[in-house]
Amino acid sequence: RVPGPWQQTMEYLVSFVRGMVSDNIAHHPEKYVPMVGTLGFFILLNNLFGLTPGMPSGTGNWNVTLGCALVVFFYYNFHGMREQGVLKYWGHFAGPIWWLAPLMFPLEILGLLSRILSHSLRLFGNIAGEHVVSLIFFSLVPLLVPIPLMFMGLFFGLIQTFVFIMLATIYISGAVAHEH
């Protein structure tokens, strides 16, 4: 049978996510594809909900993006500890020089925790900002502006989904990387 357009689209998206994950994660990338793909699908659908008149975008709410960022945070830390061992994983935050560890460890942990905030606020701010701009233009010129702004919203939704899952893949890659 010849696959239909829906199947071709899904195959393209799955191969895109597989390629992105395997390009960024060196060891056993296939086990991270389901998480990254599911997260990307969830974020893309929530971004696209905002294009439907009368429906708010899920990612236009900071609670949703914070939840996604927390899931990514716990996921890559769990896999980093599982792949490297708990002591080795947390030990690499101490830095390369032992006598700088009391200074480096708190700074590295602060940087690690700040990823949650930056990951969630980046997605929320871009999607919520796009919706506010669209609302302003829709209220000023309701007949001419909606179509180009909907295409712009579609484009921004795709870009923000890509950025979120790419950052998640990079975080996973950094957590599970083995030093050679």
C-alpha positions as CSV (number, residue, x, y, z in Angstrom):
1,R,0.0,0.0,0.0
2,V,1.0,3.6,-0.6
3,P,1.1,5.5,2.7
4,G,-1.3,8.4,3.0
5,P,-0.4,12.0,3.8
6,W,-1.0,11.5,7.6
7,Q,1.3,8.5,7.7
8,Q,4.0,10.2,5.7
9,T,3.8,13.3,8.0
10,M,4.1,11.1,11.1
11,E,7.0,9.1,9.6
12,Y,8.8,12.4,8.7
13,L,8.3,13.8,12.2
14,V,9.5,10.5,13.9
15,S,12.6,10.3,11.7
16,F,13.3,14.0,12.4
17,V,13.2,13.5,16.1
18,R,15.3,10.3,15.8
19,G,17.9,12.2,13.7
20,M,18.0,15.1,16.1
21,V,18.5,12.9,19.2
22,S,21.1,10.7,17.5
23,D,23.0,13.7,16.3
24,N,23.3,15.1,19.8
25,I,23.5,12.1,22.1
26,A,26.5,9.8,21.6
27,H,25.6,6.6,23.5
28,H,22.3,4.8,23.0
29,P,20.3,7.7,21.7
30,E,17.3,5.5,20.7
31,K,16.2,5.2,24.4
32,Y,15.6,9.0,24.6
33,V,13.6,9.3,21.4
34,P,10.2,8.5,23.0
35,M,10.5,11.1,25.7
36,V,11.7,13.8,23.4
37,G,9.1,12.9,20.8
38,T,6.3,12.9,23.3
39,L,7.4,16.2,24.8
40,G,7.6,17.7,21.3
41,F,4.2,16.4,20.3
42,F,2.6,17.7,23.6
43,I,4.2,21.2,23.2
44,L,3.3,21.4,19.5
45,L,-0.3,20.6,20.1
46,N,-0.5,23.1,23.0
47,N,1.1,25.7,20.7
48,L,-1.4,25.0,17.9
49,F,-4.4,25.2,20.2
50,G,-3.9,28.9,20.4
51,L,-4.5,29.2,16.7
52,T,-8.1,28.0,17.1
53,P,-10.4,31.0,17.8
54,G,-11.6,31.0,21.3
55,M,-9.1,28.4,22.5
56,P,-6.2,29.4,24.7
57,S,-2.8,27.9,24.1
58,G,-1.7,25.6,26.8
59,T,1.9,26.8,26.6
60,G,0.6,30.4,27.1
61,N,0.2,29.4,30.7
62,W,3.5,29.3,32.7
63,N,2.3,26.3,34.8
64,V,2.3,24.1,31.7
65,T,5.7,25.2,30.6
66,L,7.1,24.9,34.1
67,G,5.7,21.4,34.3
68,C,7.4,20.5,31.0
69,A,10.7,22.0,32.2
70,L,10.5,20.1,35.5
71,V,9.8,16.8,33.7
72,V,12.9,17.5,31.5
73,F,15.0,18.5,34.6
74,F,14.2,15.3,36.5
75,Y,14.5,13.1,33.4
76,Y,18.0,14.2,32.4
77,N,19.3,14.2,36.0
78,F,17.8,10.7,36.6
79,H,19.4,9.4,33.4
80,G,22.7,11.1,34.2
81,M,22.8,9.4,37.6
82,R,21.8,6.1,36.2
83,E,24.3,6.3,33.4
84,Q,27.3,7.5,35.4
85,G,26.5,6.6,38.9
86,V,25.2,9.0,41.6
87,L,28.6,10.0,43.0
88,K,30.3,10.5,39.7
89,Y,27.4,12.5,38.3
90,W,27.2,14.9,41.2
91,G,30.9,14.9,41.6
92,H,31.4,16.5,38.1
93,F,29.7,19.6,39.4
94,A,32.6,20.2,41.8
95,G,34.9,21.2,38.9
96,P,38.3,19.9,37.7
97,I,40.3,21.2,40.6
98,W,39.6,19.7,44.1
99,W,40.4,22.9,46.1
100,L,37.9,24.9,44.1
101,A,35.1,22.5,44.8
102,P,33.5,24.6,47.7
103,L,33.2,27.5,45.2
104,M,32.3,25.6,42.1
105,F,29.7,23.1,43.4
106,P,27.2,25.8,44.6
107,L,27.7,27.8,41.4
108,E,27.2,24.7,39.2
109,I,24.1,23.7,41.2
110,L,22.7,27.2,40.8
111,G,23.3,27.0,37.1
112,L,21.6,23.6,37.0
113,L,18.6,24.9,38.8
114,S,18.4,28.0,36.6
115,R,17.8,25.8,33.6
116,I,14.3,25.1,34.9
117,L,13.5,28.7,35.0
118,S,15.0,29.6,31.6
119,H,13.6,26.6,29.9
120,S,10.1,27.3,31.1
121,L,10.1,31.1,30.7
122,R,11.5,30.9,27.2
123,L,8.6,28.9,25.9
124,F,6.0,30.7,27.9
125,G,7.2,34.2,27.1
126,N,7.4,33.6,23.4
127,I,4.0,31.9,23.1
128,A,2.2,34.4,25.4
129,G,3.9,37.3,23.7
130,E,2.8,36.1,20.3
131,H,-0.8,35.8,21.5
132,V,-0.8,39.3,23.1
133,V,0.5,40.8,19.8
134,S,-2.0,38.8,17.8
135,L,-4.8,40.0,20.1
136,I,-3.8,43.6,19.8
137,F,-3.7,43.4,16.0
138,F,-7.0,41.4,15.8
139,S,-8.7,44.1,17.8
140,L,-7.3,46.9,15.7
141,V,-7.8,45.4,12.2
142,P,-10.1,42.4,12.5
143,L,-10.6,41.8,8.7
144,L,-7.1,42.0,7.1
145,V,-4.6,40.9,9.7
146,P,-5.8,37.5,11.1
147,I,-4.6,35.3,8.3
148,P,-1.0,36.4,8.2
149,L,-0.8,36.4,12.0
150,M,-2.2,32.9,12.1
151,F,0.7,31.8,9.7
152,M,3.1,33.6,11.9
153,G,1.6,31.9,15.0
154,L,2.0,28.5,13.3
155,F,5.6,29.3,12.4
156,F,6.4,30.5,16.0
157,G,4.7,27.4,17.5
158,L,6.9,25.1,15.3
159,I,10.1,27.1,16.2
160,Q,9.4,27.1,19.9
161,T,8.6,23.4,19.9
162,F,11.9,22.8,18.1
163,V,13.9,25.0,20.5
164,F,12.3,23.3,23.6
165,I,13.1,19.8,22.5
166,M,16.5,20.7,21.2
167,L,17.4,22.1,24.6
168,A,16.0,19.0,26.3
169,T,18.2,16.8,24.0
170,I,21.3,18.9,24.8
171,Y,20.6,18.7,28.5
172,I,20.2,14.9,28.3
173,S,23.3,14.7,26.2
174,G,25.3,16.6,28.8
175,A,24.0,14.5,31.6
176,V,24.7,11.1,30.1
177,A,28.0,12.0,28.3
178,H,30.9,9.8,29.3
179,E,34.4,11.4,29.7
180,H,37.0,9.7,27.6
